[in-house]
Amino acid sequence: MISSILTTVIVPAIMGVLAWFATNWVGRPILDTRQARIKALQAAEQNAYVGGAASAERVTEARAALRDAAAALRAISRGHSWQVRLYCRRFHYDLEEVGSTLIRLHNTIGDFGYDDKTRKLELDTIYVFLGAHGHLTAERINEIKMRVERNRQLEKAKF
């Protein structure tokens, strides 16, 4: 009788509480990160080539999308738990670098001074550091990683 109650009521209740805990404590932050990643990829893809010929409304819309995506990724990078940091490390995501790249891309929106080559470089950087670089060549990926590392070294060397 007691073993029947144990197997039909108590064990499933404990398992339910453990499943809820795992889902909300581990799973939800990772799902939030994945959602922010997709949003950033979409914002970059949709708005990377909005140049000086675009209407003021389109420029405002593009900048807002890129700014929001950058803010979301930076907030996750700086404020989430070890689960998210472990997840990002496992999939080689650099949310801080992507946030900075989105801001650089944001600053090119609506400006005639930037060519498509510059915008493509920023877009490819976003792809590389969000793990969406399957369409890029190994040479292009290495070029981007070397450029980012060089920029990091220059930042450290500043007085």
C-alpha positions as CSV (number, residue, x, y, z in Angstrom):
1,M,0.0,0.0,0.0
2,I,2.7,2.5,1.0
3,S,4.9,1.6,-2.0
4,S,1.8,2.1,-4.2
5,I,1.3,5.6,-2.9
6,L,5.0,6.3,-3.2
7,T,5.1,5.2,-6.9
8,T,1.9,6.9,-7.9
9,V,1.9,10.2,-6.0
10,I,5.1,11.1,-4.3
11,V,7.7,10.1,-7.0
12,P,5.8,11.8,-9.9
13,A,5.3,14.9,-7.8
14,I,9.1,15.1,-7.0
15,M,9.9,14.4,-10.7
16,G,7.5,17.2,-11.7
17,V,9.1,19.7,-9.4
18,L,12.6,18.7,-10.7
19,A,11.4,19.0,-14.3
20,W,9.9,22.4,-13.6
21,F,13.1,23.6,-11.9
22,A,15.3,22.3,-14.8
23,T,13.1,23.9,-17.4
24,N,12.8,27.3,-15.8
25,W,16.3,27.6,-14.2
26,V,18.4,26.1,-17.0
27,G,16.2,26.1,-20.1
28,R,14.5,29.5,-20.1
29,P,17.7,31.6,-20.1
30,I,19.1,29.5,-22.9
31,L,15.8,29.9,-24.9
32,D,16.0,33.6,-24.3
33,T,19.5,33.7,-25.6
34,R,18.6,31.7,-28.7
35,Q,15.7,34.0,-29.3
36,A,17.9,37.1,-29.0
37,R,20.4,35.4,-31.4
38,I,17.8,34.9,-34.1
39,K,16.5,38.4,-33.6
40,A,20.0,39.8,-34.1
41,L,20.6,37.7,-37.2
42,Q,17.3,38.9,-38.6
43,A,17.9,42.6,-37.8
44,A,21.4,42.4,-39.3
45,E,20.2,40.7,-42.5
46,Q,17.3,43.0,-43.0
47,N,19.1,46.2,-42.3
48,A,22.7,45.9,-43.2
49,Y,22.4,47.6,-46.6
50,V,20.2,50.5,-45.7
51,G,22.3,53.3,-47.2
52,G,22.1,57.0,-47.7
53,A,19.4,56.7,-50.4
54,A,16.9,55.2,-47.9
55,S,14.0,57.3,-46.6
56,A,14.3,58.8,-43.1
57,E,11.6,56.5,-41.9
58,R,13.5,53.4,-43.1
59,V,16.8,54.6,-41.6
60,T,15.1,55.2,-38.2
61,E,13.5,51.7,-38.4
62,A,16.7,50.0,-39.3
63,R,18.7,51.8,-36.6
64,A,16.1,50.9,-34.0
65,A,16.2,47.2,-35.0
66,L,20.0,47.0,-34.8
67,R,20.2,49.0,-31.6
68,D,17.6,46.8,-29.9
69,A,19.3,43.6,-31.1
70,A,22.7,44.9,-29.8
71,A,21.2,45.9,-26.4
72,A,19.6,42.5,-26.0
73,L,22.8,40.6,-26.8
74,R,24.9,42.8,-24.5
75,A,22.4,42.5,-21.7
76,I,22.5,38.7,-22.0
77,S,26.3,38.7,-22.2
78,R,26.7,40.9,-19.2
79,G,23.9,39.7,-17.0
80,H,23.0,36.1,-17.5
81,S,24.0,33.1,-15.4
82,W,26.6,30.4,-15.8
83,Q,24.2,28.3,-17.9
84,V,24.1,30.9,-20.6
85,R,27.9,31.5,-20.5
86,L,28.4,27.8,-20.8
87,Y,26.0,27.5,-23.7
88,C,27.6,30.4,-25.5
89,R,31.1,28.9,-25.0
90,R,29.9,25.6,-26.2
91,F,28.6,27.0,-29.5
92,H,31.4,29.7,-29.8
93,Y,29.1,32.7,-29.6
94,D,30.6,36.0,-28.7
95,L,27.7,38.1,-27.8
96,E,29.8,41.1,-26.7
97,E,31.6,41.2,-30.1
98,V,28.3,40.9,-32.0
99,G,26.8,43.7,-29.9
100,S,29.7,45.9,-30.8
101,T,29.4,44.9,-34.5
102,L,25.7,45.6,-34.5
103,I,26.4,49.1,-33.1
104,R,29.1,49.7,-35.8
105,L,26.5,48.6,-38.4
106,H,23.9,50.8,-36.8
107,N,26.3,53.8,-37.3
108,T,26.7,53.1,-41.0
109,I,22.9,53.1,-41.6
110,G,21.7,56.0,-43.7
111,D,25.2,57.2,-44.5
112,F,26.7,57.5,-48.1
113,G,30.2,57.1,-46.7
114,Y,30.1,53.4,-46.4
115,D,30.3,51.0,-49.3
116,D,28.7,47.5,-49.6
117,K,32.1,45.9,-48.9
118,T,32.3,47.5,-45.4
119,R,28.7,46.6,-44.7
120,K,29.3,43.0,-45.9
121,L,32.3,42.7,-43.5
122,E,30.2,43.8,-40.5
123,L,27.4,41.4,-41.5
124,D,29.9,38.5,-41.9
125,T,31.4,39.3,-38.5
126,I,27.9,38.9,-37.0
127,Y,27.5,35.6,-38.8
128,V,30.8,34.3,-37.6
129,F,30.3,35.2,-33.9
130,L,26.7,34.0,-33.8
131,G,27.7,30.6,-35.3
132,A,25.7,31.2,-38.6
133,H,28.7,31.2,-40.9
134,G,28.1,28.0,-42.8
135,H,27.9,29.9,-46.1
136,L,31.3,31.6,-45.6
137,T,34.6,30.3,-46.7
138,A,37.3,29.3,-44.3
139,E,39.5,32.1,-45.6
140,R,36.8,34.7,-44.9
141,I,36.2,33.3,-41.4
142,N,39.9,33.5,-40.6
143,E,40.1,37.0,-42.1
144,I,37.3,38.2,-39.8
145,K,38.7,36.5,-36.7
146,M,42.1,38.0,-37.4
147,R,40.6,41.4,-37.8
148,V,38.7,41.2,-34.6
149,E,41.8,39.9,-32.7
150,R,43.9,42.8,-34.2
151,N,41.3,45.3,-33.0
152,R,41.2,43.8,-29.5
153,Q,45.0,44.1,-29.3
154,L,44.9,47.7,-30.5
155,E,42.3,48.5,-27.8
156,K,44.5,47.0,-25.1
157,A,47.5,48.9,-26.4
158,K,45.8,52.3,-26.1
159,F,47.1,54.6,-23.4
